[in-house]
């Protein structure tokens, strides 16, 4: 436990700071306040943005947010100092104590051992050598910081069934097969485990980085932050080189590596980057998907192939145990399918690295990422990288589109499940896309959407190719290459292009429809255009929103994550273009 927080030296405007505290777990940031940006940057390290209307943004203090901050090196004293310095009024002692107590729960339960023999658990025999293990037998133990806590945990039926015999008053044995499930349950009980148990080295493999690759400072810092634990998540903005960072981590580990990706486009990108940025013989890199089953020392596999079932069973689940992996990389970890969580629970002795632009999961399973992949080990604000020149500066604009009378009536009469589609296909959007692109002549652009019946008219009006899930992978790659090298000025894409699409020179994106209120999708789509441009061009991200429809509500929800990163949306009417 930390001592009672002592107020730090307040900023000049502390008496009227930008932060309000209407409830114990709720923070309100007054966006127009002169100190709002400085306050926001500190809040982003431990609080989650819940809503972002024009003048006041609402943040929530959640268990996972505070535990991730703690695992990433943020101390309770730093969090309480932020609250004390920026709140406009006094902060109740109970709130400060709750924050400190919640953060201090991480690390009070430790999983250790995993090496061969009893003498290697935690560096010494637990309880004076109370474990009777045979030579060559892996041993795990769960240690708490006091006897009462272990007593409390054992009373839970699930924990009690997963733990082995008591080794001493504060320690119990743990079957390695139960490691993942125990960590999941401990998160549910609000006692997150700090997993320090030894990890399997895997089969050794030299993965040397190509001499042409010079890691950026934040990429090196990300690898250095993750490597000591060998588990956890690195959060980097789209366009900041998440793939290169993961490759550098694999090189640091030096072992057989399994990379799990979202689809064929991601698989091809990873193969291209591994070939380009390492000295690996291409014969050592395999692709494992619906079309190819190459099991090599470095294997790139799709989530889809892992979750493919036959006769009710996962056909390729054994892939997670094959290859003697020293590292498993989860690309776009926020999209990890539920079935892969189950497989991951069984490989907790492997090093695990998740990479993503956002830890947000719309299915609410952030706790499973925390417990099974690991806590957040590194995060960097998007705006920081923009100011350092690693990301293109971007403007975000919401364009309000007025539906026709017939379209308004159709939306009003539509069933709830059909309203998003009706709003997404408002006819005026096709014309507005053309007018927006005319603002940026000669600049390569993406038009992105979710509903194909809305994208078709846009592609036809622009005379541009349309990429959908039905487009053969080979044809997709041709069009992506043509846009990349300037043979195409504009490409219309469905949500198949949300992830792992590397188009460095694209500087304009127009979003005509989205998937409900998905914050992760909004972040990924902006990320498609954030790579720095050779000529220093700014990136422009437009979102078309049908006025007085469900799209307005969804737009506000979708923009929350980017608002948390410091991006502000200008709202204009379509008739102003």
C-alpha positions as a printed NumPy array, in Angstrom:
array([[  0.   ,   0.   ,   0.   ],
       [  1.194,   3.555,  -0.683],
       [  0.999,   6.274,   1.963],
       [ -1.812,   8.793,   1.838],
       [ -1.179,  10.944,  -1.268],
       [  0.266,  14.402,  -0.689],
       [ -0.724,  17.148,  -3.124],
       [  2.025,  18.122,  -5.547],
       [  2.771,  21.707,  -6.502],
       [ -0.386,  22.843,  -8.298],
       [ -0.312,  24.5  , -11.723],
       [ -1.082,  28.231, -11.842],
       [ -4.743,  27.585, -12.706],
       [ -5.261,  24.732, -10.235],
       [ -8.078,  26.558,  -8.476],
       [-10.041,  26.283, -11.662],
       [ -8.54 ,  23.179, -13.242],
       [-10.053,  21.437, -16.275],
       [-11.122,  18.274, -14.434],
       [-14.356,  17.625, -12.553],
       [-15.14 ,  14.592, -10.387],
       [-18.922,  14.051, -10.243],
       [-18.621,  10.422,  -9.078],
       [-15.956,   8.142,  -7.638],
       [-15.184,   6.479, -10.98 ],
       [-16.083,   9.326, -13.366],
       [-13.969,  12.258, -14.559],
       [-15.189,  15.145, -16.689],
       [-12.632,  17.013, -18.794],
       [-13.611,  20.545, -19.866],
       [-12.255,  20.593, -23.408],
       [-12.157,  24.379, -23.777],
       [ -9.996,  24.855, -20.684],
       [ -6.452,  26.153, -21.43 ],
       [ -4.896,  23.18 , -19.6  ],
       [ -7.182,  20.53 , -21.101],
       [ -4.583,  19.1  , -23.493],
       [ -1.926,  18.649, -20.814],
       [ -4.488,  17.038, -18.517],
       [ -5.777,  14.756, -21.297],
       [ -2.282,  13.43 , -21.985],
       [ -1.948,  12.309, -18.359],
       [ -5.474,  10.873, -18.16 ],
       [ -4.85 ,   8.703, -21.233],
       [ -2.292,   6.632, -19.303],
       [ -4.839,   5.25 , -16.84 ],
       [ -8.438,   6.308, -17.654],
       [-10.783,   5.275, -20.473],
       [-12.671,   7.869, -22.484],
       [-16.379,   6.97 , -22.491],
       [-17.926,   9.873, -24.382],
       [-16.605,  12.928, -26.186],
       [-19.254,  15.55 , -26.966],
       [-18.029,  18.934, -28.075],
       [-17.322,  20.629, -24.73 ],
       [-16.979,  17.966, -22.008],
       [-15.314,  14.542, -22.319],
       [-16.203,  11.795, -19.848],
       [-13.505,   9.41 , -18.575],
       [-13.931,   6.331, -16.411],
       [-11.577,   4.857, -13.83 ],
       [-11.783,   1.109, -14.458],
       [ -9.959,  -1.802, -12.84 ],
       [ -8.325,  -2.856, -16.108],
       [ -7.262,   0.671, -16.969],
       [ -5.564,   1.083, -13.599],
       [ -3.99 ,  -2.402, -13.681],
       [ -2.639,  -1.868, -17.194],
       [ -1.177,   1.434, -16.063],
       [  0.438,  -0.291, -13.081],
       [  1.921,  -3.035, -15.259],
       [  3.286,  -0.388, -17.646],
       [  5.137,   1.307, -14.795],
       [  2.662,   4.02 , -13.761],
       [  2.547,   4.279,  -9.965],
       [ -0.48 ,   4.982,  -7.762],
       [  1.264,   8.145,  -6.612],
       [  1.446,   9.41 , -10.21 ],
       [ -2.272,   8.799, -10.759],
       [ -3.309,  10.489,  -7.522],
       [ -0.963,  13.376,  -8.311],
       [ -2.729,  13.859, -11.665],
       [ -6.112,  13.978,  -9.949],
       [ -4.936,  16.38 ,  -7.271],
       [ -3.252,  18.759,  -9.717],
       [ -5.969,  18.98 , -12.359],
       [ -9.274,  18.702, -10.497],
       [-11.107,  22.006, -10.12 ],
       [-12.103,  21.204,  -6.548],
       [-10.93 ,  18.97 ,  -3.706],
       [-10.603,  15.261,  -4.453],
       [-12.267,  13.074,  -1.806],
       [ -9.79 ,  10.992,   0.142],
       [-11.927,   7.91 ,  -0.526],
       [-11.373,   8.31 ,  -4.281],
       [ -7.594,   8.561,  -3.888],
       [ -7.572,   5.554,  -1.582],
       [ -9.713,   3.523,  -4.005],
       [ -7.349,   4.288,  -6.9  ],
       [ -4.32 ,   3.295,  -4.852],
       [ -5.951,   0.12 ,  -3.53 ],
       [ -7.076,  -0.962,  -7.007],
       [ -3.639,  -0.443,  -8.55 ],
       [ -1.941,  -2.25 ,  -5.658],
       [ -4.051,  -5.364,  -6.254],
       [ -1.833,  -6.075,  -9.265],
       [  1.167,  -7.994,  -7.941],
       [ -0.227,  -9.21 ,  -4.651],
       [ -0.699, -12.615,  -6.314],
       [  2.381, -13.928,  -8.114],
       [  2.775, -17.014, -10.287],
       [  6.345, -18.281, -10.307],
       [  8.41 , -21.315, -11.123],
       [  8.241, -23.132, -14.42 ],
       [ 11.886, -24.099, -14.55 ],
       [ 13.03 , -27.665, -13.95 ],
       [ 13.176, -28.743, -10.331],
       [ 12.096, -27.236,  -7.06 ],
       [ 15.233, -25.152,  -6.536],
       [ 14.331, -22.791,  -9.409],
       [ 10.98 , -21.51 ,  -8.168],
       [ 11.385, -17.788,  -7.604],
       [ 15.156, -18.336,  -7.493],
       [ 14.929, -20.4  ,  -4.276],
       [ 12.984, -23.344,  -2.923],
       [  9.573, -22.186,  -1.702],
       [  8.972, -22.784,   1.979],
       [ 12.413, -24.268,   2.461],
       [ 12.003, -26.888,  -0.23 ],
       [  8.443, -27.975,   0.482],
       [  7.808, -29.087,  -3.118],
       [  8.692, -32.672,  -3.876],
       [  9.489, -32.691,  -7.586],
       [ 11.259, -35.203,  -9.709],
       [ 14.194, -34.199, -11.931],
       [ 12.884, -32.804, -15.223],
       [  9.448, -31.963, -13.829],
       [  8.181, -28.397, -14.363],
       [  6.867, -26.827, -11.18 ],
       [  4.591, -23.816, -10.719],
       [  3.451, -22.097,  -7.564],
       [  1.091, -19.28 ,  -6.617],
       [  2.364, -16.962,  -3.909],
       [  0.42 , -14.215,  -2.125],
       [  1.675, -11.447,   0.113],
       [ -0.226, -12.704,   3.158],
       [ -1.908, -15.843,   4.421],
       [ -5.387, -14.322,   4.638],
       [ -5.435, -13.498,   0.925],
       [ -4.573, -17.067,  -0.064],
       [ -7.238, -18.341,   2.334],
       [ -9.757, -16.022,   0.663],
       [ -8.817, -17.154,  -2.846],
       [ -8.929, -20.854,  -2.04 ],
       [-12.509, -20.443,  -0.803],
       [-13.556, -19.581,  -4.37 ],
       [-14.721, -22.905,  -5.905],
       [-12.927, -22.296,  -9.22 ],
       [ -9.631, -21.212,  -7.68 ],
       [ -9.83 , -23.964,  -5.096],
       [-10.217, -26.559,  -7.857],
       [ -7.341, -25.15 ,  -9.908],
       [ -4.766, -24.83 ,  -7.133],
       [ -2.8  , -27.755,  -5.786],
       [ -1.792, -28.452,  -2.175],
       [ -0.643, -25.711,   0.175],
       [  3.157, -25.522,   0.284],
       [  3.405, -23.003,   3.095],
       [  1.046, -20.386,   4.588],
       [  1.279, -18.046,   1.585],
       [  2.032, -20.493,  -1.248],
       [  0.121, -23.184,  -3.161],
       [  1.184, -25.496,  -5.961],
       [ -0.224, -25.02 ,  -9.455],
       [ -0.495, -27.515, -12.295],
       [  0.973, -25.764, -15.39 ],
       [ -2.099, -26.887, -17.356],
       [ -4.25 , -24.628, -15.133],
       [ -2.076, -21.517, -15.471],
       [ -4.225, -19.698, -18.024],
       [ -7.609, -20.521, -16.511],
       [ -6.41 , -19.465, -13.061],
       [ -5.289, -16.083, -14.38 ],
       [ -8.654, -15.536, -16.041],
       [-10.49 , -16.318, -12.802],
       [ -8.217, -14.099, -10.723],
       [ -9.012, -11.138, -12.98 ],
       [-12.713, -11.864, -12.491],
       [-12.108, -11.816,  -8.715],
       [-10.184,  -8.52 ,  -9.003],
       [ -6.901, -10.083,  -7.913],
       [ -4.878,  -9.989, -11.176],
       [ -1.816, -12.222, -11.087],
       [  1.662, -11.05 , -11.915],
       [  2.876, -14.031, -13.948],
       [  6.623, -14.336, -13.414],
       [  6.902, -18.045, -14.11 ],
       [  9.665, -19.15 , -16.432],
       [  8.865, -19.437, -20.135],
       [  9.86 , -22.118, -22.592],
       [ 12.848, -20.978, -24.666],
       [ 11.576, -22.813, -27.74 ],
       [ 13.818, -24.01 , -30.54 ],
       [ 16.65 , -21.546, -31.083],
       [ 16.643, -19.577, -34.342],
       [ 18.85 , -16.667, -35.351],
       [ 16.624, -13.86 , -36.625],
       [ 18.972, -11.051, -37.573],
       [ 17.595,  -7.665, -38.554],
       [ 18.652,  -6.4  , -41.955],
       [ 21.339,  -3.732, -41.878],
       [ 18.987,  -1.334, -43.701],
       [ 16.521,  -1.332, -40.792],
       [ 17.078,   1.325, -38.169],
       [ 14.567,   1.001, -35.37 ],
       [ 12.941,   4.213, -34.207],
       [ 13.519,   5.168, -30.56 ],
       [  9.959,   4.31 , -29.489],
       [ 10.161,   0.934, -31.269],
       [ 13.309,   0.062, -29.316],
       [ 11.645,   1.233, -26.116],
       [  8.597,  -0.935, -26.862],
       [ 10.755,  -4.053, -27.303],
       [ 12.783,  -3.251, -24.183],
       [  9.587,  -2.763, -22.16 ],
       [  8.127,  -6.1  , -23.275],
       [ 11.209,  -8.336, -23.28 ],
       [ 11.886,  -8.817, -19.536],
       [  8.459, -10.372, -18.895],
       [  8.085, -12.108, -22.255],
       [  4.345, -11.49 , -22.236],
       [  1.977,  -8.591, -22.769],
       [  0.746,  -6.063, -25.275],
       [  2.492,  -3.25 , -27.138],
       [  0.119,  -0.461, -28.199],
       [  1.298,   1.651, -31.137],
       [ -0.697,   3.839, -33.531],
       [ -1.501,   2.616, -37.016],
       [  1.352,   3.602, -39.285],
       [  3.897,   3.583, -36.445],
       [  5.469,   0.261, -37.427],
       [  3.811,  -2.351, -35.226],
       [  4.951,  -5.147, -37.55 ],
       [  8.566,  -3.973, -37.511],
       [  8.429,  -3.703, -33.712],
       [  7.156,  -7.277, -33.426],
       [  9.881,  -8.487, -35.814],
       [ 12.483,  -6.768, -33.632],
       [ 11.012,  -8.556, -30.609],
       [ 11.302, -11.895, -32.428],
       [ 14.928, -11.095, -33.251],
       [ 15.59 , -10.312, -29.576],
       [ 14.043, -13.637, -28.523],
       [ 15.911, -15.68 , -31.157],
       [ 13.579, -18.661, -31.364],
       [ 10.966, -20.31 , -33.572],
       [  8.089, -17.859, -33.939],
       [  4.385, -18.253, -34.702],
       [  2.638, -15.113, -35.968],
       [ -1.168, -15.048, -35.896],
       [ -2.825, -12.491, -38.212],
       [ -6.295, -11.319, -39.194],
       [ -6.423, -12.52 , -42.804],
       [ -4.66 , -13.135, -46.11 ],
       [ -3.756,  -9.478, -46.666],
       [ -2.107,  -9.339, -43.242],
       [ -0.365, -12.646, -43.921],
       [  1.108, -11.326, -47.176],
       [  2.225,  -8.104, -45.498],
       [  3.946,  -9.977, -42.678],
       [  5.703, -12.261, -45.177],
       [  6.875,  -9.235, -47.149],
       [  8.151,  -7.431, -44.038],
       [  9.962, -10.504, -42.667],
       [ 11.69 , -11.007, -46.   ],
       [ 12.56 ,  -7.323, -46.275],
       [ 13.696,  -6.542, -42.735],
       [ 15.468,  -9.744, -41.667],
       [ 18.222, -11.905, -43.125],
       [ 16.09 , -15.041, -42.76 ],
       [ 16.245, -17.5  , -45.636],
       [ 12.768, -17.303, -47.244],
       [ 12.598, -21.084, -46.979],
       [ 12.421, -20.672, -43.192],
       [  9.219, -18.571, -43.44 ],
       [  5.949, -20.438, -43.909],
       [  2.346, -19.364, -44.558],
       [ -0.441, -21.345, -42.898],
       [ -3.897, -20.453, -44.17 ],
       [ -6.853, -21.945, -46.009],
       [ -4.749, -22.106, -49.171],
       [ -1.339, -23.118, -47.82 ],
       [ -0.18 , -25.295, -44.934],
       [  3.525, -24.534, -44.581],
       [  4.874, -25.22 , -41.094],
       [  8.304, -23.567, -40.876],
       [ 10.519, -22.189, -38.063],
       [  8.765, -18.851, -38.609],
       [  5.123, -19.502, -39.484],
       [  2.459, -16.904, -40.24 ],
       [ -1.063, -18.243, -39.706],
       [ -4.493, -16.645, -39.932],
       [ -6.94 , -16.546, -37.042],
       [ -9.501, -17.977, -39.443],
       [ -7.583, -21.206, -40.029],
       [ -7.119, -21.678, -36.277],
       [-10.848, -21.339, -35.674],
       [-11.935, -23.59 , -38.566],
       [-13.958, -26.523, -37.254],
       [-14.696, -29.983, -38.579],
       [-17.124, -32.272, -36.787],
       [-17.336, -29.658, -34.043],
       [-13.579, -29.657, -33.38 ],
       [-10.923, -27.096, -34.206],
       [ -9.03 , -28.72 , -37.07 ],
       [ -5.735, -26.881, -36.709],
       [ -5.599, -26.227, -32.96 ],
       [ -2.474, -28.392, -32.687],
       [ -0.598, -25.672, -34.578],
       [ -0.296, -23.758, -31.312],
       [  1.712, -26.637, -29.826],
       [  3.724, -27.555, -32.926],
       [  6.984, -26.003, -34.018],
       [  8.455, -25.664, -30.506],
       [  7.614, -21.975, -30.53 ],
       [  9.666, -19.633, -28.403],
       [  7.309, -16.756, -29.254],
       [  3.69 , -16.377, -30.358],
       [  2.791, -12.966, -31.848],
       [ -0.863, -11.893, -31.906],
       [ -1.313,  -9.234, -34.587],
       [ -4.261,  -6.868, -34.016],
       [ -4.767,  -8.537, -30.64 ],
       [ -7.967,  -6.564, -30.022],
       [ -9.576,  -8.76 , -32.712],
       [ -8.509, -12.071, -31.197],
       [-11.398, -14.56 , -31.742],
       [-12.928, -16.197, -28.693],
       [-11.755, -19.664, -29.77 ],
       [ -8.136, -18.468, -29.842],
       [ -8.441, -17.324, -26.212],
       [ -9.166, -20.928, -25.313],
       [ -6.11 , -22.147, -27.216],
       [ -3.946, -19.426, -25.688],
       [ -4.94 , -20.478, -22.181],
       [ -3.142, -23.75 , -22.854],
       [  0.18 , -22.243, -23.988],
       [  1.02 , -19.946, -21.099],
       [  4.594, -21.267, -21.007],
       [  5.256, -19.633, -24.405],
       [  6.336, -16.032, -24.773],
       [  3.365, -13.987, -25.98 ],
       [  3.331, -10.591, -27.664],
       [  0.16 ,  -8.779, -28.679],
       [  0.39 ,  -5.75 , -30.964],
       [ -2.471,  -3.353, -31.584],
       [ -3.398,   0.272, -32.09 ],
       [ -6.04 ,   0.093, -29.353],
       [ -6.847,  -2.282, -26.504],
       [-10.548,  -1.576, -26.993],
       [-12.621,  -4.69 , -27.659],
       [-16.248,  -4.144, -28.532],
       [-17.093,  -7.584, -27.061],
       [-15.856,  -6.57 , -23.609],
       [-13.155,  -9.275, -23.399],
       [-10.299,  -6.929, -22.515],
       [ -9.887,  -8.941, -19.323],
       [ -8.987, -12.052, -21.319],
       [ -6.335, -10.129, -23.26 ],
       [ -4.922,  -8.91 , -19.931],
       [ -4.87 , -12.341, -18.315],
       [ -3.901, -14.592, -21.25 ],
       [ -1.711, -12.435, -23.51 ],
       [ -0.507, -10.169, -20.732],
       [ -0.832,  -6.601, -19.472],
       [ -0.051,  -3.533, -21.515],
       [  3.725,  -3.142, -21.496],
       [  4.101,  -0.096, -23.727],
       [  1.875,   2.649, -25.069],
       [  2.607,   5.946, -26.758],
       [  0.12 ,   8.739, -27.54 ],
       [ -0.597,   9.211, -31.218],
       [ -0.117,  12.973, -31.033],
       [  3.352,  12.555, -29.5  ],
       [  4.506,  10.594, -32.544],
       [  2.91 ,  13.149, -34.824],
       [  4.822,  15.972, -33.141],
       [  8.036,  13.962, -33.494],
       [  7.411,  13.503, -37.216],
       [  6.785,   9.745, -37.123],
       [  3.115,  10.147, -38.118],
       [  1.553,  12.478, -40.651],
       [ -0.427,  15.354, -39.113],
       [ -4.123,  14.677, -39.626],
       [ -7.38 ,  16.58 , -39.665],
       [-10.667,  14.808, -38.964],
       [-13.922,  16.144, -40.388],
       [-17.465,  14.901, -39.914],
       [-19.644,  15.852, -42.897],
       [-23.376,  15.916, -42.169],
       [-25.471,  14.68 , -45.098],
       [-29.151,  15.57 , -45.448],
       [-31.302,  12.578, -46.522],
       [-34.154,  13.125, -48.938],
       [-37.7  ,  13.148, -47.58 ],
       [-38.203,   9.616, -48.87 ],
       [-34.995,   8.428, -47.207],
       [-35.955,  10.064, -43.906],
       [-39.307,   8.307, -44.025],
       [-37.656,   4.981, -44.886],
       [-35.28 ,   5.379, -41.932],
       [-38.127,   6.223, -39.559],
       [-40.129,   3.167, -40.628],
       [-37.184,   0.726, -40.736],
       [-36.737,  -1.955, -38.099],
       [-34.044,  -1.137, -35.541],
       [-31.622,  -3.643, -37.083],
       [-32.095,  -2.118, -40.553],
       [-31.711,   1.563, -39.637],
       [-27.871,   1.612, -39.938],
       [-28.036,   0.226, -43.484],
       [-30.726,   2.716, -44.535],
       [-28.678,   5.62 , -43.136],
       [-25.458,   4.337, -44.702],
       [-26.931,   4.223, -48.202],
       [-28.305,   7.769, -48.376],
       [-27.985,   8.722, -52.037],
       [-26.372,  12.137, -51.526],
       [-23.215,  10.483, -50.163],
       [-21.967,   9.402, -53.61 ],
       [-21.947,  12.989, -54.9  ],
       [-20.345,  14.334, -51.729],
       [-17.489,  11.837, -51.988],
       [-16.627,  13.244, -55.404],
       [-16.705,  16.809, -54.088],
       [-14.475,  15.921, -51.153],
       [-11.896,  14.236, -53.38 ],
       [-11.944,  17.288, -55.673],
       [-10.566,  19.247, -52.713],
       [ -7.381,  17.165, -52.953],
       [ -6.52 ,  16.81 , -56.653],
       [ -3.734,  14.359, -57.409],
       [ -3.627,  12.941, -53.869],
       [ -4.137,   9.164, -53.573],
       [ -7.325,   8.383, -51.665],
       [ -9.291,   5.566, -50.075],
       [-13.079,   5.487, -49.879],
       [-14.047,   3.113, -47.064],
       [-17.399,   1.659, -46.095],
       [-19.218,  -1.253, -44.538],
       [-22.379,  -1.685, -46.623],
       [-21.767,  -2.873, -50.17 ],
       [-25.051,  -1.491, -51.506],
       [-23.772,   1.95 , -50.54 ],
       [-20.237,   1.426, -51.842],
       [-21.283,   0.215, -55.3  ],
       [-22.855,   3.545, -56.391],
       [-19.829,   5.429, -55.03 ],
       [-17.369,   3.282, -56.985],
       [-19.468,   3.635, -60.132],
       [-19.701,   7.42 , -59.786],
       [-15.93 ,   7.695, -59.299],
       [-15.039,   5.119, -61.948],
       [-12.873,   3.424, -59.321],
       [-12.267,  -0.268, -58.508],
       [-14.255,  -1.733, -55.612],
       [-12.546,  -4.195, -53.237],
       [-14.876,  -6.46 , -51.247],
       [-14.651,  -9.775, -49.47 ],
       [-15.524, -11.466, -52.776],
       [-12.562,  -9.892, -54.592],
       [ -9.848, -12.524, -55.164],
       [ -6.744, -11.923, -53.055],
       [ -4.543, -11.678, -56.135],
       [ -6.707,  -8.914, -57.614],
       [ -6.765,  -7.046, -54.298],
       [ -2.989,  -7.035, -54.165],
       [ -2.782,  -5.723, -57.743],
       [ -5.061,  -2.78 , -56.953],
       [ -3.312,  -2.074, -53.652],
       [  0.03 ,  -2.002, -55.473],
       [ -1.388,   0.3  , -58.153],
       [ -2.634,   2.73 , -55.513],
       [  0.684,   2.46 , -53.687],
       [  2.76 ,   3.285, -56.781],
       [  0.455,   5.965, -58.198],
       [ -1.208,   4.077, -61.061],
       [ -4.559,   4.533, -59.277],
       [ -5.707,   7.759, -57.616],
       [ -8.627,   6.315, -55.673],
       [ -9.747,   2.894, -54.487],
       [-13.097,   2.027, -52.913],
       [-12.765,  -0.623, -50.206],
       [-15.094,  -2.483, -47.865],
       [-14.163,  -3.385, -44.294],
       [-11.756,  -6.047, -45.608],
       [ -9.242,  -3.182, -45.75 ],
       [ -9.675,  -2.144, -42.11 ],
       [ -6.529,  -3.929, -41.   ],
       [ -2.889,  -4.369, -42.016],
       [ -3.176,  -2.386, -45.217],
       [  0.16 ,  -0.693, -45.935],
       [ -0.385,   2.238, -48.323],
       [  2.178,   4.838, -47.231],
       [  1.387,   7.566, -49.761],
       [ -2.399,   7.608, -49.323],
       [ -3.278,  10.899, -47.651],
       [ -7.087,  11.113, -47.978],
       [ -9.712,   8.74 , -46.585],
       [-13.464,   9.19 , -46.938],
       [-15.583,   6.942, -44.718],
       [-19.104,   6.543, -46.081],
       [-20.32 ,   4.015, -43.506],
       [-19.066,   2.147, -40.466],
       [-19.796,  -0.788, -38.215],
       [-22.171,   0.664, -35.629],
       [-20.235,   2.505, -32.887],
       [-16.922,   0.676, -33.277],
       [-14.107,   2.768, -31.819],
       [-11.483,   0.271, -32.942],
       [-12.659,   0.477, -36.558],
       [-12.509,   4.287, -36.507],
       [ -8.93 ,   4.159, -35.229],
       [ -7.89 ,   1.554, -37.803],
       [ -9.394,   3.513, -40.679],
       [ -7.663,   6.742, -39.734],
       [ -4.49 ,   4.71 , -39.369],
       [ -4.578,   3.768, -43.034],
       [ -3.406,   7.3  , -43.917],
       [ -1.105,   8.246, -41.022],
       [  2.243,   7.146, -42.425],
       [  4.438,  10.229, -43.063],
       [  4.327,  11.39 , -46.685],
       [  7.463,  11.947, -48.739],
       [  6.407,  15.512, -49.517],
       [  5.18 ,  16.269, -45.975],
       [  1.481,  16.293, -46.929],
       [ -1.139,  16.395, -44.23 ],
       [ -3.61 ,  13.503, -43.886],
       [ -7.343,  14.185, -44.21 ],
       [ -9.987,  11.877, -42.751],
       [-13.63 ,  12.54 , -43.657],
       [-16.67 ,  10.748, -42.24 ],
       [-20.054,  11.118, -43.954],
       [-22.925,  11.011, -41.457],
       [-26.612,  11.089, -42.401],
       [-28.247,  13.836, -40.363],
       [-30.981,  12.891, -37.835],
       [-30.305,   9.153, -38.161],
       [-28.646,   6.515, -35.987],
       [-25.38 ,   7.399, -37.718],
       [-25.104,  10.58 , -35.62 ],
       [-25.18 ,   8.607, -32.371],
       [-22.788,   5.99 , -33.75 ],
       [-20.39 ,   8.693, -34.998],
       [-20.051,  10.169, -31.517],
       [-19.316,   6.736, -30.045],
       [-16.874,   5.816, -32.824],
       [-14.845,   8.981, -32.324],
       [-14.189,   8.454, -28.606],
       [-10.844,   6.68 , -28.915],
       [ -9.423,   9.211, -31.361],
       [-10.645,  12.057, -29.128],
       [ -8.729,  10.38 , -26.296],
       [ -5.623,  10.551, -28.493],
       [ -6.124,  14.268, -29.026],
       [ -7.888,  14.339, -32.408],
       [-10.772,  16.804, -32.72 ],
       [-13.518,  16.412, -35.33 ],
       [-14.67 ,  19.497, -37.187],
       [-18.364,  19.184, -38.101],
       [-19.549,  20.723, -41.363],
       [-22.722,  20.486, -43.424],
       [-22.512,  18.779, -46.794],
       [-24.041,  21.789, -48.543],
       [-21.015,  23.848, -47.422],
       [-18.671,  21.88 , -49.698]])
